[in-house]
Structure formats: C-alpha cells, structure tokens
C-alpha cells in the first residue's frame, strides 16, 4: 500500500493533468481553426505554416498529457473517499411544533 503522501501527490498530479489537458485541447481547436482559415485565405504562406506548426505542437502536448494521465490512472486506481461516519437513516417524521405531538 502506498503511503498517504504518494496518494495525495498522485491525486494532485491527476487534477493538474486534467486542467492542462483541457488547456491543450483548447489550443488544438484554436490552432486548427487558425490553420484552416489561413490555409484558405493565404495557401502556402508563412502564417499558415506557423499555424500548422503550432497545431502540431499542441497536438503533441495534448497526446502526452493524455498518455501521462492514463498511466497515472492505471498505476493508482480511482479511490473514492472513505466515509467513516455512520450511515444516515430515514428519521421518523415529527411535527414542526414539539408540543402538538
């Protein structure tokens, strides 16, 4: 069993990777749109190739973040927080005023 600090670090790393993955996905969408727009407006221009290069960079970063997150989840399976309190049971309905019972 892994120590508690390692488990917390893996949870933090997974959370950070999810945030970064969202950022990279937005970057891929942005640069795909920019590459399509400049490719249509100015085919073969320097701006188009820069957009395509940045699209490739963000796609690579997105794939890397996805792989790391997948490996991290494979190493540490998803743990649900333990609830140590007694389970809640349905209480009997009581009148709002205690004197009218």
N, C-alpha and C positions, 0 to 999 in steps of 0.2 A: 504494500500500500504506500502510495506516495505521501510525503509529508504535506501538511496543510499549506505551507507557503508555496510549494510547487503547484498545488492545485489552484491556488489563488492566482499565481502568475499565469497559468495556462488559461484561466478564465479571462484575465485581463488581456492576454495576447489574442484570444479569440475575438473578444469585443473590439479590440483595435483593428484586427484584420477585417472584420465586418465593415467597420467605418471606412477603412482605406479602400476596400473592395467597392463600396458604393461610390466613393470619390473617383476611382479609376473607371468605373462603368460610365459615370457622367462624362469623364474626359474622352472615353472612346466614342460616346454618342456625339459630343461636340466636334471632335476632330473628324469623325466620319461625315458629319454634315458639312463641315468646312471643306473637306477634301472633295466631296461631291459638288458643292457649289463652285469652288474654284476650278475644278476639272471641267465643269460645264461652261463656265464663263471664260476661262483662260486655259484651254487644254495645253499641257506641256510646260506651263510657266513655273517659275521658281516657287511662287506661293503654293501652287498645287503640290509640288514635291515636298515642300516643308510640311504641309498639312498631312500628306501621306506618311511622311517620316514620323511625325508626332502621333498619328493614329497607330502606327506600328509600335511605338514606344509604349503608349498607354495600353494597347492590347497585350503586349508582353508583361507589363506590370500587373494588369488585371489577371492574367493567367497565373502568374507567380503567386499573387495573393490568394487566388482560389486554391492552388495546389497546397500552399502552406496551411491554409485553413482546413482543408480536407485532411492533411496529415495530422494536424493538431487534434482534430476531432477523432481520428482513428486511434491516436495514442491515448487520449483521455476521453472516454465515453461521456456523454452528457449526463451530468449528475444533477438531479433535482434537489433543491434544498430540503434538508430534513426538518420535519415539523415535530418537535418533541412535546408539544403541548397535547393535552387530552383532546380527543375529537369533540367537536361541537355536536350536541344532541338537540333535537327539537324540544323546546320547552313548552309546557302546557300554557294555553292562552289564559292570561289573567286579566281581570278587568282593570281599566285605567285607574279607577279610584279604589284603593285598598279597603275602604270602609263599606263598600257596597257588595262585598263578596258573599 
